[in-house]
Amino acid sequence: MSHEQIAADAASPESPAGCCRSRRAVLGGGLIGAAALTLAACAAPSEPAAEPSATGEGHEVLSASELPVGKQASVKINKADVILYRQDESTVLAYSAICTHAGCTVVAGDENRFHCPCHDSYFNVADGSVAGGPAPRPLARFAAAIEGDKVLVYL
């Protein structure tokens, strides 16, 4: 065998020696690796937002009677969009109404989820965690309280 034939055989993708890879195989492997990393990032678990403490000044947003148990409401505090859920007689939960996917406004959904209509993300009302769709993270949570007949949100 001549030196030219040995070099040609070694550079061939079908070479049994496997010493050299074709550009196509290297690029294909790189693309597969990049796709795997992207999918892993998209599939990252959505941990619920930590429960914040009620410090500072509370903003009165509704009367408690305007937010019955099991219901949701959207409010604006200064320039912040907030979505509320009344869990029971004494508990109201407040979250940022800005979707963590593309920044659209999250609205009231069915009784157990908030909904982002832009790309169909859903968030659990009990903890703000992602329940479905492309949103990568839970909604940011704000401290909230019911004091007398007032619903207060602390920003």
N, CA, C and O atoms as a GROMACS GRO file, in nm:
protein
  620
    1MET      N    1   0.084  -0.116   0.000
    1MET     CA    2   0.000   0.000   0.000
    1MET      C    3   0.089   0.124   0.000
    1MET      O    4   0.190   0.128   0.070
    2SER      N    5   0.052   0.224  -0.078
    2SER     CA    6   0.132   0.346  -0.085
    2SER      C    7   0.096   0.437   0.031
    2SER      O    8  -0.006   0.419   0.096
    3HIS      N    9   0.183   0.536   0.055
    3HIS     CA   10   0.157   0.634   0.161
    3HIS      C   11   0.030   0.713   0.135
    3HIS      O   12  -0.041   0.748   0.229
    4GLU      N   13   0.001   0.741   0.008
    4GLU     CA   14  -0.120   0.816  -0.026
    4GLU      C   15  -0.246   0.734   0.007
    4GLU      O   16  -0.344   0.789   0.057
    5GLN      N   17  -0.242   0.603  -0.021
    5GLN     CA   18  -0.357   0.518   0.009
    5GLN      C   19  -0.379   0.505   0.159
    5GLN      O   20  -0.494   0.507   0.205
    6ILE      N   21  -0.273   0.492   0.236
    6ILE     CA   22  -0.285   0.481   0.382
    6ILE      C   23  -0.345   0.610   0.439
    6ILE      O   24  -0.434   0.604   0.524
    7ALA      N   25  -0.298   0.725   0.394
    7ALA     CA   26  -0.349   0.854   0.442
    7ALA      C   27  -0.495   0.871   0.403
    7ALA      O   28  -0.574   0.921   0.484
    8ALA      N   29  -0.534   0.831   0.282
    8ALA     CA   30  -0.671   0.843   0.237
    8ALA      C   31  -0.762   0.752   0.319
    8ALA      O   32  -0.871   0.793   0.358
    9ASP      N   33  -0.717   0.628   0.347
    9ASP     CA   34  -0.796   0.535   0.426
    9ASP      C   35  -0.814   0.586   0.569
    9ASP      O   36  -0.923   0.574   0.625
   10ALA      N   37  -0.710   0.644   0.629
   10ALA     CA   38  -0.718   0.693   0.766
   10ALA      C   39  -0.811   0.813   0.777
   10ALA      O   40  -0.879   0.829   0.879
   11ALA      N   41  -0.818   0.898   0.677
   11ALA     CA   42  -0.902   1.017   0.678
   11ALA      C   43  -1.047   0.986   0.645
   11ALA      O   44  -1.135   1.069   0.667
   12SER      N   45  -1.075   0.868   0.594
   12SER     CA   46  -1.210   0.829   0.556
   12SER      C   47  -1.298   0.812   0.679
   12SER      O   48  -1.253   0.756   0.779
   13PRO      N   49  -1.425   0.860   0.674
   13PRO     CA   50  -1.515   0.842   0.787
   13PRO      C   51  -1.542   0.694   0.816
   13PRO      O   52  -1.575   0.658   0.929
   14GLU      N   53  -1.527   0.610   0.716
   14GLU     CA   54  -1.550   0.467   0.736
   14GLU      C   55  -1.422   0.396   0.781
   14GLU      O   56  -1.420   0.273   0.789
   15SER      N   57  -1.320   0.469   0.809
   15SER     CA   58  -1.191   0.411   0.846
   15SER      C   59  -1.204   0.326   0.972
   15SER      O   60  -1.257   0.375   1.072
   16PRO      N   61  -1.158   0.202   0.969
   16PRO     CA   62  -1.165   0.119   1.088
   16PRO      C   63  -1.074   0.172   1.197
   16PRO      O   64  -1.100   0.149   1.315
   17ALA      N   65  -0.970   0.242   1.161
   17ALA     CA   66  -0.879   0.294   1.261
   17ALA      C   67  -0.946   0.405   1.340
   17ALA      O   68  -0.918   0.421   1.459
   18GLY      N   69  -1.036   0.482   1.276
   18GLY     CA   70  -1.111   0.585   1.344
   18GLY      C   71  -1.026   0.700   1.394
   18GLY      O   72  -1.066   0.771   1.487
   19CYS      N   73  -0.910   0.720   1.335
   19CYS     CA   74  -0.822   0.824   1.388
   19CYS      C   75  -0.869   0.964   1.353
   19CYS      O   76  -0.836   1.060   1.422
   20CYS      N   77  -0.942   0.976   1.249
   20CYS     CA   78  -0.985   1.109   1.206
   20CYS      C   79  -1.135   1.109   1.184
   20CYS      O   80  -1.191   1.012   1.133
   21ARG      N   81  -1.200   1.216   1.222
   21ARG     CA   82  -1.343   1.229   1.201
   21ARG      C   83  -1.367   1.331   1.092
   21ARG      O   84  -1.288   1.423   1.071
   22SER      N   85  -1.475   1.312   1.024
   22SER     CA   86  -1.510   1.410   0.922
   22SER      C   87  -1.562   1.536   0.989
   22SER      O   88  -1.608   1.532   1.103
   23ARG      N   89  -1.554   1.646   0.919
   23ARG     CA   90  -1.607   1.773   0.971
   23ARG      C   91  -1.756   1.760   1.001
   23ARG      O   92  -1.804   1.814   1.101
   24ARG      N   93  -1.827   1.691   0.917
   24ARG     CA   94  -1.970   1.673   0.935
   24ARG      C   95  -2.000   1.600   1.066
   24ARG      O   96  -2.093   1.639   1.137
   25ALA      N   97  -1.925   1.499   1.100
   25ALA     CA   98  -1.947   1.425   1.224
   25ALA      C   99  -1.916   1.512   1.346
   25ALA      O  100  -1.990   1.507   1.445
   26VAL      N  101  -1.810   1.590   1.340
   26VAL     CA  102  -1.775   1.677   1.451
   26VAL      C  103  -1.882   1.785   1.471
   26VAL      O  104  -1.925   1.810   1.583
   27LEU      N  105  -1.925   1.848   1.362
   27LEU     CA  106  -2.028   1.951   1.371
   27LEU      C  107  -2.160   1.892   1.419
   27LEU      O  108  -2.229   1.952   1.501
   28GLY      N  109  -2.194   1.775   1.368
   28GLY     CA  110  -2.318   1.708   1.411
   28GLY      C  111  -2.316   1.677   1.560
   28GLY      O  112  -2.416   1.696   1.629
   29GLY      N  113  -2.204   1.630   1.610
   29GLY     CA  114  -2.190   1.602   1.753
   29GLY      C  115  -2.203   1.728   1.835
   29GLY      O  116  -2.265   1.728   1.941
   30GLY      N  117  -2.144   1.836   1.786
   30GLY     CA  118  -2.154   1.964   1.856
   30GLY      C  119  -2.298   2.014   1.862
   30GLY      O  120  -2.342   2.064   1.966
   31LEU      N  121  -2.372   2.000   1.752
   31LEU     CA  122  -2.511   2.043   1.749
   31LEU      C  123  -2.597   1.958   1.843
   31LEU      O  124  -2.686   2.011   1.910
   32ILE      N  125  -2.571   1.830   1.848
   32ILE     CA  126  -2.646   1.743   1.938
   32ILE      C  127  -2.619   1.782   2.082
   32ILE      O  128  -2.711   1.786   2.164
   33GLY      N  129  -2.495   1.811   2.114
   33GLY     CA  130  -2.460   1.854   2.250
   33GLY      C  131  -2.528   1.984   2.287
   33GLY      O  132  -2.580   1.998   2.397
   34ALA      N  133  -2.529   2.081   2.195
   34ALA     CA  134  -2.594   2.210   2.221
   34ALA      C  135  -2.744   2.192   2.240
   34ALA      O  136  -2.804   2.255   2.327
   35ALA      N  137  -2.805   2.106   2.160
   35ALA     CA  138  -2.948   2.081   2.173
   35ALA      C  139  -2.980   2.017   2.308
   35ALA      O  140  -3.079   2.051   2.371
   36ALA      N  141  -2.895   1.924   2.351
   36ALA     CA  142  -2.917   1.858   2.481
   36ALA      C  143  -2.908   1.959   2.595
   36ALA      O  144  -2.988   1.953   2.689
   37LEU      N  145  -2.812   2.051   2.589
   37LEU     CA  146  -2.801   2.153   2.693
   37LEU      C  147  -2.922   2.246   2.694
   37LEU      O  148  -2.971   2.283   2.800
   38THR      N  149  -2.969   2.282   2.576
   38THR     CA  150  -3.087   2.369   2.567
   38THR      C  151  -3.209   2.300   2.626
   38THR      O  152  -3.284   2.362   2.702
   39LEU      N  153  -3.230   2.174   2.593
   39LEU     CA  154  -3.344   2.101   2.647
   39LEU      C  155  -3.332   2.084   2.797
   39LEU      O  156  -3.433   2.092   2.868
   40ALA      N  157  -3.213   2.061   2.847
   40ALA     CA  158  -3.193   2.047   2.991
   40ALA      C  159  -3.229   2.177   3.062
   40ALA      O  160  -3.289   2.175   3.169
   41ALA      N  161  -3.193   2.290   3.003
   41ALA     CA  162  -3.226   2.420   3.063
   41ALA      C  163  -3.376   2.442   3.063
   41ALA      O  164  -3.431   2.496   3.160
   42CYS      N  165  -3.444   2.402   2.957
   42CYS     CA  166  -3.589   2.420   2.948
   42CYS      C  167  -3.662   2.329   3.045
   42CYS      O  168  -3.771   2.362   3.091
   43ALA      N  169  -3.605   2.216   3.077
   43ALA     CA  170  -3.670   2.120   3.164
   43ALA      C  171  -3.632   2.138   3.310
   43ALA      O  172  -3.666   2.053   3.393
   44ALA      N  173  -3.563   2.247   3.343
   44ALA     CA  174  -3.523   2.271   3.481
   44ALA      C  175  -3.648   2.278   3.570
   44ALA      O  176  -3.749   2.338   3.531
   45PRO      N  177  -3.642   2.217   3.688
   45PRO     CA  178  -3.759   2.218   3.773
   45PRO      C  179  -3.793   2.359   3.819
   45PRO      O  180  -3.706   2.444   3.834
   46SER      N  181  -3.921   2.382   3.840
   46SER     CA  182  -3.969   2.513   3.883
   46SER      C  183  -3.994   2.508   4.033
   46SER      O  184  -4.096   2.454   4.077
   47GLU      N  185  -3.903   2.563   4.110
   47GLU     CA  186  -3.920   2.568   4.255
   47GLU      C  187  -4.015   2.682   4.289
   47GLU      O  188  -4.009   2.788   4.227
   48PRO      N  189  -4.104   2.661   4.386
   48PRO     CA  190  -4.195   2.768   4.425
   48PRO      C  191  -4.119   2.887   4.481
   48PRO      O  192  -4.008   2.874   4.533
   49ALA      N  193  -4.180   3.003   4.469
   49ALA     CA  194  -4.121   3.124   4.523
   49ALA      C  195  -4.122   3.116   4.676
   49ALA      O  196  -4.216   3.064   4.736
   50ALA      N  197  -4.018   3.168   4.737
   50ALA     CA  198  -4.009   3.168   4.883
   50ALA      C  199  -4.116   3.260   4.940
   50ALA      O  200  -4.152   3.361   4.878
   51GLU      N  201  -4.166   3.225   5.059
   51GLU     CA  202  -4.268   3.308   5.122
   51GLU      C  203  -4.201   3.431   5.181
   51GLU      O  204  -4.119   3.419   5.272
   52PRO      N  205  -4.235   3.549   5.132
   52PRO     CA  206  -4.172   3.672   5.181
   52PRO      C  207  -4.235   3.716   5.313
   52PRO      O  208  -4.348   3.677   5.346
   53SER      N  209  -4.162   3.796   5.389
   53SER     CA  210  -4.218   3.849   5.512
   53SER      C  211  -4.281   3.985   5.485
   53SER      O  212  -4.234   4.060   5.399
   54ALA      N  213  -4.386   4.016   5.558
   54ALA     CA  214  -4.458   4.142   5.540
   54ALA      C  215  -4.384   4.253   5.614
   54ALA      O  216  -4.405   4.276   5.734
   55THR      N  217  -4.298   4.322   5.542
   55THR     CA  218  -4.226   4.434   5.602
   55THR      C  219  -4.255   4.559   5.520
   55THR      O  220  -4.294   4.551   5.404
   56GLY      N  221  -4.235   4.673   5.582
   56GLY     CA  222  -4.258   4.798   5.512
   56GLY      C  223  -4.405   4.834   5.511
   56GLY      O  224  -4.483   4.785   5.593
   57GLU      N  225  -4.442   4.919   5.418
   57GLU     CA  226  -4.579   4.969   5.410
   57GLU      C  227  -4.664   4.877   5.323
   57GLU      O  228  -4.626   4.842   5.211
   58GLY      N  229  -4.779   4.839   5.375
   58GLY     CA  230  -4.873   4.759   5.298
   58GLY      C  231  -4.960   4.850   5.213
   58GLY      O  232  -5.001   4.957   5.258
   59HIS      N  233  -4.988   4.807   5.092
   59HIS     CA  234  -5.075   4.882   5.002
   59HIS      C  235  -5.212   4.816   5.003
   59HIS      O  236  -5.226   4.698   4.973
   60GLU      N  237  -5.315   4.894   5.038
   60GLU     CA  238  -5.451   4.842   5.036
   60GLU      C  239  -5.494   4.831   4.890
   60GLU      O  240  -5.496   4.930   4.818
   61VAL      N  241  -5.529   4.709   4.847
   61VAL     CA  242  -5.562   4.687   4.706
   61VAL      C  243  -5.710   4.654   4.683
   61VAL      O  244  -5.765   4.688   4.579
   62LEU      N  245  -5.772   4.589   4.779
   62LEU     CA  246  -5.913   4.550   4.768
   62LEU      C  247  -5.970   4.538   4.908
   62LEU      O  248  -5.897   4.536   5.006
   63SER      N  249  -6.101   4.531   4.916
   63SER     CA  250  -6.163   4.489   5.042
   63SER      C  251  -6.166   4.336   5.038
   63SER      O  252  -6.170   4.276   4.930
   64ALA      N  253  -6.164   4.275   5.153
   64ALA     CA  254  -6.164   4.128   5.159
   64ALA      C  255  -6.290   4.072   5.093
   64ALA      O  256  -6.286   3.964   5.035
   65SER      N  257  -6.400   4.144   5.102
   65SER     CA  258  -6.525   4.095   5.041
   65SER      C  259  -6.519   4.097   4.888
   65SER      O  260  -6.596   4.027   4.823
   66GLU      N  261  -6.428   4.176   4.830
   66GLU     CA  262  -6.411   4.178   4.684
   66GLU      C  263  -6.330   4.060   4.632
   66GLU      O  264  -6.323   4.036   4.511
   67LEU      N  265  -6.269   3.985   4.724
   67LEU     CA  266  -6.190   3.869   4.686
   67LEU      C  267  -6.235   3.748   4.768
   67LEU      O  268  -6.175   3.716   4.870
   68PRO      N  269  -6.341   3.680   4.723
   68PRO     CA  270  -6.393   3.565   4.798
   68PRO      C  271  -6.290   3.449   4.801
   68PRO      O  272  -6.201   3.442   4.717
   69VAL      N  273  -6.306   3.363   4.898
   69VAL     CA  274  -6.219   3.246   4.912
   69VAL      C  275  -6.222   3.164   4.783
   69VAL      O  276  -6.328   3.136   4.728
   70GLY      N  277  -6.104   3.126   4.735
   70GLY     CA  278  -6.091   3.045   4.614
   70GLY      C  279  -6.091   3.125   4.485
   70GLY      O  280  -6.085   3.068   4.377
   71LYS      N  281  -6.096   3.256   4.495
   71LYS     CA  282  -6.101   3.341   4.375
   71LYS      C  283  -5.970   3.415   4.353
   71LYS      O  284  -5.886   3.424   4.442
   72GLN      N  285  -5.955   3.468   4.232
   72GLN     CA  286  -5.835   3.541   4.190
   72GLN      C  287  -5.874   3.683   4.150
   72GLN      O  288  -5.988   3.710   4.114
   73ALA      N  289  -5.775   3.772   4.157
   73ALA     CA  290  -5.798   3.910   4.112
   73ALA      C  291  -5.665   3.968   4.066
   73ALA      O  292  -5.558   3.929   4.114
   74SER      N  293  -5.674   4.060   3.972
   74SER     CA  294  -5.556   4.132   3.925
   74SER      C  295  -5.566   4.276   3.973
   74SER      O  296  -5.672   4.338   3.967
   75VAL      N  297  -5.453   4.329   4.022
   75VAL     CA  298  -5.449   4.468   4.068
   75VAL      C  299  -5.320   4.532   4.019
   75VAL      O  300  -5.226   4.464   3.979
   76LYS      N  301  -5.318   4.664   4.024
   76LYS     CA  302  -5.198   4.738   3.988
   76LYS      C  303  -5.160   4.822   4.110
   76LYS      O  304  -5.243   4.895   4.164
   77ILE      N  305  -5.036   4.812   4.152
   77ILE     CA  306  -4.985   4.892   4.263
   77ILE      C  307  -4.872   4.977   4.208
   77ILE      O  308  -4.767   4.926   4.169
   78ASN      N  309  -4.896   5.108   4.204
   78ASN     CA  310  -4.805   5.199   4.134
   78ASN      C  311  -4.792   5.148   3.991
   78ASN      O  312  -4.890   5.154   3.916
   79LYS      N  313  -4.677   5.099   3.951
   79LYS     CA  314  -4.663   5.046   3.814
   79LYS      C  315  -4.649   4.894   3.812
   79LYS      O  316  -4.625   4.836   3.707
   80ALA      N  317  -4.664   4.831   3.928
   80ALA     CA  318  -4.647   4.686   3.937
   80ALA      C  319  -4.780   4.613   3.916
   80ALA      O  320  -4.879   4.645   3.981
   81ASP      N  321  -4.780   4.517   3.825
   81ASP     CA  322  -4.896   4.430   3.803
   81ASP      C  323  -4.887   4.315   3.902
   81ASP      O  324  -4.786   4.246   3.909
   82VAL      N  325  -4.994   4.294   3.978
   82VAL     CA  326  -4.997   4.192   4.083
   82VAL      C  327  -5.121   4.107   4.062
   82VAL      O  328  -5.228   4.157   4.026
   83ILE      N  329  -5.106   3.976   4.085
   83ILE     CA  330  -5.220   3.885   4.078
   83ILE      C  331  -5.236   3.821   4.215
   83ILE      O  332  -5.138   3.780   4.278
   84LEU      N  333  -5.360   3.813   4.260
   84LEU     CA  334  -5.392   3.766   4.395
   84LEU      C  335  -5.474   3.638   4.392
   84LEU      O  336  -5.545   3.611   4.296
   85TYR      N  337  -5.460   3.560   4.498
   85TYR     CA  338  -5.543   3.440   4.516
   85TYR      C  339  -5.580   3.432   4.664
   85TYR      O  340  -5.491   3.436   4.750
   86ARG      N  341  -5.706   3.421   4.694
   86ARG     CA  342  -5.750   3.408   4.834
   86ARG      C  343  -5.762   3.261   4.865
   86ARG      O  344  -5.853   3.192   4.819
   87GLN      N  345  -5.667   3.214   4.945
   87GLN     CA  346  -5.657   3.071   4.977
   87GLN      C  347  -5.764   3.027   5.077
   87GLN      O  348  -5.824   2.921   5.061
   88ASP      N  349  -5.787   3.108   5.181
   88ASP     CA  350  -5.889   3.077   5.281
   88ASP      C  351  -5.934   3.207   5.346
   88ASP      O  352  -5.896   3.315   5.299
   89GLU      N  353  -6.012   3.199   5.451
   89GLU     CA  354  -6.068   3.320   5.514
   89GLU      C  355  -5.960   3.419   5.559
   89GLU      O  356  -5.982   3.540   5.556
   90SER      N  357  -5.844   3.368   5.600
   90SER     CA  358  -5.742   3.457   5.656
   90SER      C  359  -5.615   3.469   5.573
   90SER      O  360  -5.521   3.536   5.614
   91THR      N  361  -5.610   3.403   5.454
   91THR     CA  362  -5.487   3.401   5.376
   91THR      C  363  -5.510   3.448   5.233
   91THR      O  364  -5.597   3.397   5.163
   92VAL      N  365  -5.430   3.544   5.192
   92VAL     CA  366  -5.428   3.587   5.052
   92VAL      C  367  -5.284   3.577   5.004
   92VAL      O  368  -5.191   3.613   5.076
   93LEU      N  369  -5.266   3.528   4.883
   93LEU     CA  370  -5.133   3.514   4.823
   93LEU      C  371  -5.120   3.614   4.709
   93LEU      O  372  -5.214   3.634   4.633
   94ALA      N  373  -5.004   3.677   4.698
   94ALA     CA  374  -4.982   3.779   4.595
   94ALA      C  375  -4.855   3.746   4.518
   94ALA      O  376  -4.753   3.708   4.576
   95TYR      N  377  -4.863   3.762   4.387
   95TYR     CA  378  -4.751   3.732   4.297
   95TYR      C  379  -4.736   3.843   4.194
   95TYR      O  380  -4.831   3.914   4.164
   96SER      N  381  -4.617   3.856   4.141
   96SER     CA  382  -4.598   3.943   4.026
   96SER      C  383  -4.679   3.884   3.911
   96SER      O  384  -4.680   3.763   3.891
   97ALA      N  385  -4.747   3.970   3.837
   97ALA     CA  386  -4.826   3.923   3.723
   97ALA      C  387  -4.746   3.930   3.594
   97ALA      O  388  -4.804   3.936   3.485
   98ILE      N  389  -4.614   3.929   3.605
   98ILE     CA  390  -4.528   3.932   3.487
   98ILE      C  391  -4.474   3.791   3.464
   98ILE      O  392  -4.402   3.736   3.548
   99CYS      N  393  -4.509   3.733   3.351
   99CYS     CA  394  -4.468   3.596   3.318
   99CYS      C  395  -4.316   3.588   3.307
   99CYS      O  396  -4.252   3.677   3.252
  100THR      N  397  -4.261   3.481   3.359
  100THR     CA  398  -4.116   3.461   3.358
  100THR      C  399  -4.065   3.412   3.222
  100THR      O  400  -3.945   3.393   3.205
  101HIS      N  401  -4.154   3.390   3.128
  101HIS     CA  402  -4.112   3.345   2.996
  101HIS      C  403  -4.078   3.464   2.905
  101HIS      O  404  -3.964   3.477   2.860
  102ALA      N  405  -4.176   3.549   2.880
  102ALA     CA  406  -4.153   3.658   2.785
  102ALA      C  407  -4.202   3.794   2.836
  102ALA      O  408  -4.208   3.890   2.760
  103GLY      N  409  -4.237   3.801   2.964
  103GLY     CA  410  -4.276   3.928   3.022
  103GLY      C  411  -4.418   3.972   2.996
  103GLY      O  412  -4.452   4.088   3.019
  104CYS      N  413  -4.503   3.883   2.948
  104CYS     CA  414  -4.643   3.916   2.926
  104CYS      C  415  -4.716   3.922   3.061
  104CYS      O  416  -4.661   3.879   3.163
  105THR      N  417  -4.838   3.973   3.061
  105THR     CA  418  -4.915   3.984   3.185
  105THR      C  419  -4.995   3.857   3.209
  105THR      O  420  -5.071   3.812   3.124
  106VAL      N  421  -4.977   3.801   3.327
  106VAL     CA  422  -5.048   3.681   3.371
  106VAL      C  423  -5.185   3.725   3.420
  106VAL      O  424  -5.199   3.828   3.486
  107VAL      N  425  -5.287   3.646   3.388
  107VAL     CA  426  -5.425   3.678   3.426
  107VAL      C  427  -5.486   3.563   3.506
  107VAL      O  428  -5.427   3.455   3.518
  108ALA      N  429  -5.604   3.588   3.560
  108ALA     CA  430  -5.676   3.483   3.632
  108ALA      C  431  -5.705   3.369   3.535
  108ALA      O  432  -5.736   3.391   3.418
  109GLY      N  433  -5.692   3.248   3.585
  109GLY     CA  434  -5.719   3.129   3.503
  109GLY      C  435  -5.830   3.049   3.568
  109GLY      O  436  -5.926   3.104   3.622
  110ASP      N  437  -5.815   2.916   3.563
  110ASP     CA  438  -5.914   2.833   3.631
  110ASP      C  439  -5.889   2.844   3.782
  110ASP      O  440  -5.803   2.922   3.824
  111GLU      N  441  -5.960   2.770   3.862
  111GLU     CA  442  -5.951   2.788   4.007
  111GLU      C  443  -5.816   2.751   4.068
  111GLU      O  444  -5.786   2.796   4.178
  112ASN      N  445  -5.734   2.673   4.001
  112ASN     CA  446  -5.607   2.629   4.058
  112ASN      C  447  -5.484   2.689   3.991
  112ASN      O  448  -5.371   2.664   4.034
  113ARG      N  449  -5.505   2.767   3.884
  113ARG     CA  450  -5.389   2.817   3.808
  113ARG      C  451  -5.412   2.959   3.758
  113ARG      O  452  -5.524   3.000   3.729
  114PHE      N  453  -5.301   3.032   3.749
  114PHE     CA  454  -5.299   3.159   3.677
  114PHE      C  455  -5.260   3.125   3.534
  114PHE      O  456  -5.199   3.020   3.510
  115HIS      N  457  -5.292   3.212   3.439
  115HIS     CA  458  -5.266   3.182   3.298
  115HIS      C  459  -5.195   3.298   3.231
  115HIS      O  460  -5.231   3.414   3.252
  116CYS      N  461  -5.094   3.268   3.150
  116CYS     CA  462  -5.031   3.367   3.064
  116CYS      C  463  -5.078   3.338   2.922
  116CYS      O  464  -5.039   3.236   2.864
  117PRO      N  465  -5.161   3.425   2.865
  117PRO     CA  466  -5.218   3.397   2.734
  117PRO      C  467  -5.121   3.411   2.617
  117PRO      O  468  -5.152   3.365   2.507
  118CYS      N  469  -5.006   3.473   2.638
  118CYS     CA  470  -4.913   3.494   2.526
  118CYS      C  471  -4.860   3.363   2.468
  118CYS      O  472  -4.863   3.342   2.346
  119HIS      N  473  -4.812   3.275   2.554
  119HIS     CA  474  -4.752   3.149   2.507
  119HIS      C  475  -4.804   3.030   2.587
  119HIS      O  476  -4.740   2.924   2.589
  120ASP      N  477  -4.918   3.047   2.652
  120ASP     CA  478  -4.986   2.939   2.725
  120ASP      C  479  -4.907   2.881   2.841
  120ASP      O  480  -4.900   2.760   2.856
  121SER      N  481  -4.847   2.967   2.922
  121SER     CA  482  -4.787   2.921   3.047
  121SER      C  483  -4.894   2.923   3.155
  121SER      O  484  -4.985   3.004   3.152
  122TYR      N  485  -4.881   2.831   3.251
  122TYR     CA  486  -4.972   2.823   3.365
  122TYR      C  487  -4.890   2.819   3.492
  122TYR      O  488  -4.781   2.762   3.496
  123PHE      N  489  -4.944   2.880   3.598
  123PHE     CA  490  -4.876   2.886   3.728
  123PHE      C  491  -4.973   2.843   3.837
  123PHE      O  492  -5.091   2.880   3.834
  124ASN      N  493  -4.926   2.764   3.932
  124ASN     CA  494  -5.008   2.720   4.044
  124ASN      C  495  -5.040   2.838   4.136
  124ASN      O  496  -4.951   2.915   4.170
  125VAL      N  497  -5.166   2.851   4.175
  125VAL     CA  498  -5.206   2.963   4.261
  125VAL      C  499  -5.151   2.949   4.403
  125VAL      O  500  -5.130   3.049   4.471
  126ALA      N  501  -5.127   2.826   4.448
  126ALA     CA  502  -5.083   2.803   4.586
  126ALA      C  503  -4.939   2.843   4.613
  126ALA      O  504  -4.904   2.876   4.726
  127ASP      N  505  -4.853   2.841   4.509
  127ASP     CA  506  -4.712   2.875   4.533
  127ASP      C  507  -4.644   2.946   4.416
  127ASP      O  508  -4.525   2.976   4.425
  128GLY      N  509  -4.715   2.973   4.308
  128GLY     CA  510  -4.657   3.044   4.194
  128GLY      C  511  -4.569   2.960   4.104
  128GLY      O  512  -4.513   3.012   4.008
  129SER      N  513  -4.556   2.831   4.134
  129SER     CA  514  -4.469   2.744   4.054
  129SER      C  515  -4.530   2.721   3.915
  129SER      O  516  -4.650   2.736   3.895
  130VAL      N  517  -4.444   2.685   3.821
  130VAL     CA  518  -4.487   2.662   3.683
  130VAL      C  519  -4.568   2.532   3.677
  130VAL      O  520  -4.523   2.427   3.723
  131ALA      N  521  -4.689   2.541   3.621
  131ALA     CA  522  -4.776   2.425   3.606
  131ALA      C  523  -4.779   2.375   3.462
  131ALA      O  524  -4.829   2.265   3.436
  132GLY      N  525  -4.727   2.455   3.369
  132GLY     CA  526  -4.723   2.414   3.229
  132GLY      C  527  -4.680   2.528   3.140
  132GLY      O  528  -4.685   2.645   3.178
  133GLY      N  529  -4.638   2.492   3.019
  133GLY     CA  530  -4.598   2.592   2.922
  133GLY      C  531  -4.449   2.622   2.926
  133GLY      O  532  -4.373   2.554   2.996
  134PRO      N  533  -4.407   2.722   2.852
  134PRO     CA  534  -4.263   2.749   2.839
  134PRO      C  535  -4.200   2.831   2.952
  134PRO      O  536  -4.078   2.850   2.950
  135ALA      N  537  -4.276   2.880   3.049
  135ALA     CA  538  -4.218   2.963   3.156
  135ALA      C  539  -4.110   2.884   3.229
  135ALA      O  540  -4.134   2.771   3.271
  136PRO      N  541  -3.991   2.943   3.246
  136PRO     CA  542  -3.880   2.870   3.308
  136PRO      C  543  -3.875   2.879   3.460
  136PRO      O  544  -3.810   2.796   3.523
  137ARG      N  545  -3.942   2.977   3.519
  137ARG     CA  546  -3.932   2.999   3.664
  137ARG      C  547  -4.069   3.034   3.720
  137ARG      O  548  -4.159   3.074   3.646
  138PRO      N  549  -4.084   3.018   3.852
  138PRO     CA  550  -4.211   3.056   3.915
  138PRO      C  551  -4.228   3.207   3.916
  138PRO      O  552  -4.134   3.282   3.892
  139LEU      N  553  -4.350   3.250   3.944
  139LEU     CA  554  -4.378   3.392   3.959
  139LEU      C  555  -4.315   3.442   4.089
  139LEU      O  556  -4.310   3.370   4.188
  140ALA      N  557  -4.267   3.566   4.087
  140ALA     CA  558  -4.213   3.627   4.208
  140ALA      C  559  -4.329   3.649   4.305
  140ALA      O  560  -4.439   3.688   4.265
  141ARG      N  561  -4.303   3.625   4.431
  141ARG     CA  562  -4.409   3.636   4.531
  141ARG      C  563  -4.392   3.761   4.616
  141ARG      O  564  -4.279   3.801   4.647
  142PHE      N  565  -4.503   3.822   4.653
  142PHE     CA  566  -4.504   3.937   4.743
  142PHE      C  567  -4.574   3.896   4.872
  142PHE      O  568  -4.659   3.807   4.873
  143ALA      N  569  -4.537   3.962   4.980
  143ALA     CA  570  -4.608   3.940   5.106
  143ALA      C  571  -4.745   4.005   5.094
  143ALA      O  572  -4.760   4.111   5.034
  144ALA      N  573  -4.844   3.940   5.153
  144ALA     CA  574  -4.981   3.992   5.151
  144ALA      C  575  -5.051   3.949   5.279
  144ALA      O  576  -5.013   3.850   5.342
  145ALA      N  577  -5.152   4.024   5.317
  145ALA     CA  578  -5.225   3.994   5.439
  145ALA      C  579  -5.368   4.045   5.428
  145ALA      O  580  -5.399   4.134   5.349
  146ILE      N  581  -5.454   3.985   5.510
  146ILE     CA  582  -5.590   4.036   5.526
  146ILE      C  583  -5.596   4.093   5.667
  146ILE      O  584  -5.575   4.022   5.765
  147GLU      N  585  -5.625   4.221   5.674
  147GLU     CA  586  -5.636   4.288   5.804
  147GLU      C  587  -5.774   4.354   5.809
  147GLU      O  588  -5.801   4.450   5.738
  148GLY      N  589  -5.859   4.299   5.895
  148GLY     CA  590  -5.998   4.347   5.899
  148GLY      C  591  -6.065   4.313   5.768
  148GLY      O  592  -6.074   4.196   5.731
  149ASP      N  593  -6.112   4.416   5.697
  149ASP     CA  594  -6.174   4.394   5.566
  149ASP      C  595  -6.083   4.445   5.454
  149ASP      O  596  -6.130   4.472   5.343
  150LYS      N  597  -5.955   4.458   5.482
  150LYS     CA  598  -5.862   4.510   5.382
  150LYS      C  599  -5.763   4.402   5.337
  150LYS      O  600  -5.709   4.327   5.419
  151VAL      N  601  -5.741   4.395   5.208
  151VAL     CA  602  -5.635   4.310   5.151
  151VAL      C  603  -5.516   4.401   5.130
  151VAL      O  604  -5.524   4.499   5.056
  152LEU      N  605  -5.404   4.367   5.194
  152LEU     CA  606  -5.282   4.446   5.182
  152LEU      C  607  -5.174   4.367   5.110
  152LEU      O  608  -5.160   4.246   5.130
  153VAL      N  609  -5.100   4.435   5.025
  153VAL     CA  610  -4.986   4.374   4.956
  153VAL      C  611  -4.863   4.458   4.989
  153VAL      O  612  -4.867   4.581   4.982
  154TYR      N  613  -4.754   4.392   5.024
  154TYR     CA  614  -4.629   4.458   5.060
  154TYR      C  615  -4.530   4.442   4.944
  154TYR      O  616  -4.488   4.331   4.911
  155LEU      N  617  -4.492   4.553   4.883
  155LEU     CA  618  -4.395   4.549   4.772
  155LEU      C  619  -4.258   4.588   4.822
  155LEU      O  620  -4.162   4.591   4.745
   0.00000   0.00000   0.00000
